[in-house]
């Protein structure tokens, strides 16, 4: 299973280095929904979805709609402003 970020409007997936791609197989795996939310905030993605993707099934198995209802306590804005990369 992969945890992906998908643009809600274009349906493109975020890949490494901040590029967007059409293929979920080429998308960056963020491993946890919390980390995906963090990266979406760092990249300032406005309208996005967190997608649980099964490569063996070749399709998303679950989609979290409107995860922008993000808990500020997990990653305070001050931390986001100083974070240089997506590192764990």
BELQUIPE-V946122 format. One line per field, one symbol per residue. ss: DSSP state (h for helix, s for strand, l for the rest). psi: psi as a letter, one per 30 degrees, with the letter a starting at -180 (. if undefined). A space follows every 50 residues. Layout:
ss: ???
psi: ???
//
This chain:
ss: lsssssslllllsslhhhlssllhhhllllllhhhhhhhhhhlllllsss ssssllllssssssllllllllllllhhhhhhllllll
psi: kkjlkkkeefglkkalgglklfkffflkjfeleeeeeeeeeefhkejlkk kjkjeefglkfkkjkhgfikjffeileeeeffkfagl.
//
